């Protein structure tokens, strides 16, 4: 089993795209990248902890590759927006790829360069690729939110502009 960690705005919207793939063992919503141990949601929302909302994915490399996960990651967010994602703004909503070893770093860097060269986005891809830091699971009510509160999740994903953006840039590709 291997671990991948991605930040892409609100972690509610980062779970379903990964959790529904074959080879995924679990997807945990949480916080990483900051300087406060065991932060709470309320602390992270103050944008003073340095943490980003993120997902940590445990996966079976014999079934799904890290490269496939990174490719999927790009299709879950606006990689040209460093200030947050959609209507979620601020430090805790910034995107980032956190690598756990040198191979993951190389795969992420190559994938980022390939996406930039593809021309799908006219603006630069600004997602940083950073060494993994301690990851802290979010409160239980945030875990698999799309399953627990499907109507609210759907309103959020649509109303924030995320769903439309993803469809406009990736549907049929």
Secondary structure, 3 states (H helix, E strand, C coil): CEEEEEECCCCHHHHHHHHCCCCEEEEEEEEECCCCCCCCHHHHHCCCCCCEEEEEEEECCCCCCHHHHHHHHHCCCCCCCCCEECCEECHHHCCEEEECCHHHHHHHHHHHHHHHHHCCCCCCCCCEEEECCCEEECCHHHCCHHHHCHHHHHHHHHHCCHHHHHHHHHCCC
